[in-house]
Each structure stands twice: as C-alpha cells, then as structure tokens.
Amino acid sequence: MITMYTDGASQGNPGPGGYGVVLKYKQHRKELSQGYRRTTNNRMELLAVIVGLEAIKEPGFEVTVYSDSRYVVDAVEKKWLWGWVKKNFAKVKNPDLWQRLLKVYTRHKVRFVWVKGHAGNPENERCDQLAVQAASNRQQLLIDEGYEAGDQSVLD
C-alpha cells in the first residue's frame, strides 16, 4: 500500500503555480514538487496526483491519494471522469491532464480521500509548503504547455 498526499497552489488564478507530493511506502518517503510560470490552482492540484502516480514505477499497487481538492477527488470518486471519457472530454476543463491521469490511474488500484486543507494534517501541510515554494521559485518555473498553448476558454 502506497499513501500519497498532494496539493497544488497558484499565486493568482491564473498565475505562477506549483504542486507538492509526498509519497509513503513502508519506511520510504519521497517528496516531489515543481513550479510553473502561468497556470491555475486546479491544474496544479490535478498535476500533483498525476506526477505522484507516475513516480510509482511498478504497476498494480494499491494507492490511497489524500487531497484537499474537491475538484480532483469528486471527479474520480463520484465517477464524473468516466462520463467525461464517454463524451470525449467535450467542454471539460483541463482535458490534457485528465487524459494523462487516466493513463496512470489504470495502472494501479487508486482510491481518493478528501482532506480539509490547512487543518493541521502534517502531510497535507507539507504538500502545501512544497507547492507554494515551487510556485515562488521564479528561477525554475516551467511552462505549463497544456495551459499556455491551449484554448483557455475551456481550461480552468
């Protein structure tokens, strides 16, 4: 069983943003983060989950993802994502990231759990710190290709 905590941040929406991930497996712990020069909070929340799942190299793990993003948790747990797939992501925000999520989601047995943000959960707080720090590191911000190159009228 792998436990994953994720968070995304955006300084302005859109604006500079970042994600933070904490992965825990047995006695191992790994932290991931990255910042982007122009993106949105929801994109960073979703990208955190994607990057965390992509970091798991072997398929078939049971993974519990803890996120303070209703956007991400509800989309999967309430099965909205499967309806979006049937409609080929028509009028769905961030289709590039949802499609990327599907590729890694199906490699594992993933369960999402919503946690209240900024409520004292140490791992969620750590992810928030990682995300904010990544967004603030102006020297190392990447381009969010899906956002900057995309049609922002359908992106979030």
SETOR-47472 format. One record per atom (N, C-alpha, C): x, y, z; residue in three letters. Coordinates in steps of 0.02 Angstrom, whole numbers, padded with zeros to 5 digits, always signed. Layout:
<atoms>
XYZala ...
</atoms>
This chain:
<atoms>
+00042-00059+00000met +00000+00000+00000met +00044+00062+00000met +00031+00106-00048ile +00065+00170-00052ile +00016+00224-00030ile +00040+00270+00011thr +00000+00327+00032thr +00029+00389-00001thr -00015+00428-00032met +00007+00488-00067met -00033+00548-00043met +00002+00601-00028tyr -00030+00665-00012tyr -00012+00713-00067tyr -00060+00754-00088thr -00047+00801-00143thr -00078+00869-00128thr -00049+00920-00159asp -00078+00986-00155asp -00053+01027-00214asp -00093+01075-00234gly -00075+01122-00286gly -00084+01193-00261gly -00048+01239-00291ala -00053+01309-00271ala -00046+01353-00333ala -00077+01411-00330ser -00071+01460-00384ser -00072+01529-00352ser -00024+01570-00373gln -00020+01638-00348gln -00054+01683-00400gln -00119+01690-00393gly -00161+01718-00445gly -00191+01658-00481gly -00247+01667-00514asn -00279+01610-00546asn -00308+01633-00613asn -00268+01636-00666pro -00202+01605-00673pro -00146+01648-00645pro -00090+01615-00637gly -00029+01647-00613gly +00024+01594-00605gly +00079+01612-00573pro +00130+01561-00558pro +00100+01509-00511pro +00115+01446-00524gly +00087+01393-00482gly +00136+01337-00471gly +00117+01291-00427gly +00160+01234-00413gly +00121+01178-00381gly +00152+01120-00379tyr +00122+01063-00345tyr +00171+01035-00295tyr +00143+00998-00247gly +00184+00963-00198gly +00154+00893-00186gly +00198+00844-00180val +00177+00774-00170val +00221+00743-00116val +00189+00705-00072val +00225+00662-00025val +00202+00591-00037val +00249+00547-00053leu +00235+00476-00063leu +00265+00437-00005leu +00226+00390+00022lys +00250+00349+00078lys +00237+00276+00062lys +00290+00236+00068tyr +00285+00164+00057tyr +00331+00130+00107tyr +00301+00092+00152lys +00338+00060+00207lys +00379+00113+00242lys +00445+00104+00247gln +00486+00154+00281gln +00512+00209+00234gln +00493+00205+00171his +00518+00253+00121his +00472+00313+00115his +00502+00369+00099arg +00466+00432+00091arg +00498+00470+00033arg +00457+00498-00010lys +00483+00537-00066lys +00440+00600-00073lys +00473+00657-00083glu +00439+00720-00094glu +00453+00744-00164glu +00401+00769-00197leu +00407+00795-00266leu +00375+00863-00269leu +00403+00907-00309ser +00372+00972-00320ser +00401+01003-00383ser +00361+01048-00412gln +00383+01085-00471gln +00339+01146-00478gln +00367+01200-00504gly +00330+01261-00516gly +00322+01276-00589gly +00270+01315-00605tyr +00254+01334-00674tyr +00241+01409-00677tyr +00259+01440-00732arg +00256+01513-00735arg +00185+01541-00742arg +00141+01504-00775arg +00071+01527-00783arg +00026+01465-00787arg -00017+01459-00737thr -00061+01401-00733thr -00119+01418-00686thr -00156+01366-00666thr -00211+01377-00619thr -00205+01329-00560thr -00240+01345-00507asn -00240+01303-00448asn -00265+01233-00464asn -00321+01227-00500asn -00348+01161-00516asn -00300+01120-00557asn -00265+01151-00604arg -00216+01113-00644arg -00160+01087-00599arg -00139+01126-00551met -00085+01104-00507met -00110+01049-00460met -00171+01053-00436glu -00200+01000-00394glu -00201+00934-00432glu -00222+00937-00494leu -00226+00877-00536leu -00157+00852-00556leu -00113+00897-00573leu -00045+00877-00592leu -00008+00844-00534leu -00020+00866-00474ala +00011+00834-00416ala -00006+00760-00413ala -00069+00743-00423val -00090+00673-00422val -00057+00635-00479val -00056+00664-00538ile -00027+00631-00596ile +00047+00616-00585ile +00084+00666-00564val +00156+00658-00554val +00170+00606-00499val +00130+00608-00446gly +00138+00559-00393gly +00127+00488-00418gly +00074+00478-00457leu +00061+00411-00484leu +00114+00391-00535leu +00138+00438-00574glu +00190+00423-00623glu +00256+00403-00589glu +00266+00426-00529ala +00328+00409-00492ala +00329+00337-00468ala +00272+00304-00468ile +00267+00234-00448ile +00283+00191-00509ile +00342+00163-00509lys +00367+00129-00569lys +00336+00061-00582lys +00317+00025-00530glu +00289-00042-00539glu +00212-00037-00541glu +00179-00071-00587pro +00106-00068-00589pro +00074-00112-00536pro +00010-00100-00523gly -00030-00143-00480gly -00031-00127-00406gly -00003-00071-00386phe -00004-00053-00315phe -00072-00027-00294phe -00089-00039-00231glu -00146-00005-00201glu -00120+00063-00177glu -00153+00116-00200val -00131+00184-00184val -00190+00222-00155val -00179+00252-00098thr -00229+00297-00069thr -00202+00368-00077thr -00240+00409-00113val -00222+00479-00126val -00262+00524-00080val -00228+00563-00040tyr -00260+00612+00004tyr -00251+00681-00028tyr -00306+00714-00042ser -00304+00779-00075ser -00356+00825-00043ser -00340+00889-00041asp -00389+00938-00017asp -00428+00970-00075asp -00423+00940-00134ser -00456+00966-00193ser -00520+00927-00207ser -00578+00958-00195arg -00642+00927-00212arg -00645+00915-00288arg -00616+00961-00325tyr -00614+00956-00398tyr -00586+00889-00420tyr -00530+00869-00392val -00498+00806-00411val -00533+00746-00379val -00543+00749-00314val -00571+00692-00278val -00641+00675-00304val -00684+00725-00310asp -00753+00712-00332asp -00755+00688-00405asp -00712+00714-00447ala -00713+00693-00517ala -00703+00618-00524ala -00661+00589-00481val -00647+00518-00485val -00697+00479-00442val -00704+00497-00379glu -00745+00459-00333glu -00820+00461-00350glu -00843+00517-00378lys -00913+00521-00398lys -00923+00500-00471lys -00869+00476-00501lys -00870+00446-00568lys -00886+00495-00624lys -00876+00560-00613trp -00886+00609-00666trp -00836+00596-00722trp -00776+00576-00704leu -00723+00565-00753leu -00744+00516-00808leu -00780+00463-00789trp -00800+00413-00839trp -00853+00441-00886trp -00895+00485-00862gly -00942+00520-00906gly -00906+00565-00955gly -00854+00599-00931trp -00814+00642-00975trp -00779+00602-01029trp -00756+00542-01011val -00724+00499-01060val -00774+00481-01115val -00835+00463-01095lys -00887+00444-01144lys -00903+00502-01191lys -00898+00563-01166lys -00912+00623-01206lys -00849+00651-01239lys -00795+00612-01236asn -00730+00632-01265asn -00707+00700-01238asn -00720+00712-01174phe -00698+00772-01138phe -00725+00836-01168phe -00783+00832-01202ala -00814+00892-01230ala -00831+00940-01174ala -00811+01002-01180lys -00825+01056-01133lys -00799+01044-01062lys -00749+01000-01056val -00718+00986-00991val -00654+01027-00985val -00646+01058-00928lys -00584+01096-00916lys -00526+01048-00904lys -00468+01066-00929asn -00406+01029-00919asn -00406+00959-00949asn -00432+00950-01009pro -00436+00883-01038pro -00368+00849-01046pro -00317+00889-01060asp -00249+00860-01068asp -00227+00825-01004asp -00241+00855-00947leu -00220+00824-00884leu -00265+00766-00864leu -00330+00771-00877trp -00374+00714-00860trp -00355+00653-00902trp -00338+00663-00965gln -00317+00607-01007gln -00251+00578-00983gln -00206+00621-00962arg -00143+00597-00934arg -00154+00559-00869arg -00200+00582-00828leu -00216+00547-00766leu -00241+00476-00781leu -00285+00470-00829leu -00314+00405-00846leu -00259+00353-00862leu -00207+00375-00896lys -00153+00329-00915lys -00119+00298-00855lys -00109+00337-00801val -00075+00309-00742val -00124+00283-00691val -00184+00309-00690tyr -00236+00287-00643tyr -00251+00213-00652tyr -00256+00192-00715thr -00274+00123-00730thr -00218+00074-00717thr -00158+00097-00703arg -00101+00052-00687arg -00103+00028-00615arg -00144+00060-00574his -00145+00046-00502his -00217+00039-00478his -00224+00021-00415lys -00290+00021-00382lys -00291+00083-00338lys -00320+00136-00365val -00316+00202-00333val -00382+00219-00299val -00375+00245-00239arg -00433+00269-00200arg -00416+00340-00179arg -00465+00384-00185phe -00456+00454-00166phe -00492+00469-00102phe -00460+00508-00059val -00490+00529+00005val -00481+00605+00009val -00537+00640+00020trp -00533+00712+00029trp -00513+00728+00101trp -00466+00775+00108val -00447+00800+00174val -00456+00876+00173val -00476+00903+00229lys -00483+00975+00234lys -00415+01008+00232lys -00407+01057+00189gly -00344+01093+00183gly -00332+01140+00241gly -00270+01150+00257his -00249+01197+00310his -00284+01182+00376his -00290+01117+00390ala -00325+01097+00452ala -00278+01057+00498ala -00213+01063+00488gly -00167+01032+00534gly -00143+00963+00515gly -00165+00936+00458asn -00139+00872+00435asn -00066+00882+00413asn -00017+00852+00449pro +00053+00867+00435pro +00074+00855+00363pro +00051+00801+00333glu +00072+00785+00264glu +00039+00832+00213glu -00024+00849+00226asn -00057+00897+00182asn -00024+00966+00188asn -00006+00984+00249glu +00029+01048+00259glu +00097+01048+00224glu +00132+00992+00226arg +00197+00987+00193arg +00188+00994+00117arg +00137+00963+00089cys +00124+00969+00017cys +00109+01041-00001cys +00072+01076+00041asp +00057+01147+00029asp +00122+01187+00029asp +00166+01173+00077gln +00231+01208+00080gln +00271+01196+00016gln +00273+01133-00006leu +00310+01115-00067leu +00281+01151-00128leu +00214+01153-00133ala +00181+01184-00190ala +00194+01259-00192ala +00185+01292-00135val +00195+01365-00131val +00268+01382-00145val +00313+01344-00116gln +00385+01356-00127gln +00403+01347-00200gln +00376+01295-00233ala +00390+01283-00304ala +00364+01341-00347ala +00304+01365-00331ala +00275+01420-00369ala +00314+01485-00360ala +00347+01492-00303ser +00383+01553-00286ser +00454+01554-00315ser +00479+01497-00337asn +00547+01492-00362asn +00550+01516-00435asn +00551+01581-00445arg +00546+01611-00511arg +00601+01588-00559arg +00657+01566-00532gln +00714+01544-00574gln +00701+01477-00608gln +00658+01436-00580gln +00650+01368-00605gln +00578+01351-00626gln +00540+01401-00646leu +00471+01389-00666leu +00469+01362-00738leu +00431+01309-00747leu +00422+01279-00813leu +00361+01310-00848leu +00353+01295-00911ile +00294+01316-00948ile +00242+01261-00944ile +00182+01278-00923asp +00126+01231-00923asp +00099+01231-00994asp +00126+01188-01036glu +00109+01186-01107glu +00034+01179-01117glu +00002+01135-01079gly -00069+01124-01087gly -00111+01186-01073gly -00086+01228-01029tyr -00123+01289-01013tyr -00105+01345-01062tyr -00041+01358-01070glu -00020+01415-01110glu -00033+01406-01184glu -00029+01344-01208ala -00041+01331-01279ala -00114+01316-01294ala -00153+01301-01241gly -00222+01279-01250gly -00270+01335-01259gly -00332+01317-01271asp -00387+01364-01275asp -00411+01378-01204asp -00391+01435-01176gln -00405+01449-01107gln -00479+01460-01093gln -00520+01464-01144ser -00591+01469-01131ser -00620+01404-01104ser -00587+01347-01117val -00610+01284-01092val -00565+01256-01037val -00513+01294-01022leu -00468+01273-00968leu -00486+01310-00906leu -00462+01285-00850asp -00477+01316-00786asp -00417+01356-00763asp 
</atoms>
